[in-house]
Amino acid sequence: MKTQISFVGGGETSFDDDADVKMTPLGVEVRQREGEDTVRVLFPWNRIEKVTQRGPEVAAIYSY
């Protein structure tokens, strides 16, 4: 599922199917493997305006 995050004040980022995206009480957590390394990023809710997720069988938009 492709995930797109829009930030308060402009700007956005997106992640493809290979990223593990979880919505937690603290924000949106993204884990992505790069070779043997794993990169983990937490985007806090107070910086997020909208999260859009699209896949072959589902589409969802979360606004805050």
HUVEN-V191593 format. One record per residue. PSI is psi in whole degrees, 0 to 359 (999 if undefined). Layout:
BEGIN
psi
PSI
PSI
END
This chain:
BEGIN
psi
132
135
133
130
124
134
153
133
6
167
151
162
157
155
139
186
333
350
143
110
127
140
119
171
337
339
201
120
129
127
131
135
136
96
236
352
152
129
130
128
138
120
115
149
325
350
354
131
319
143
126
129
132
137
181
333
0
149
134
143
126
122
144
999
END
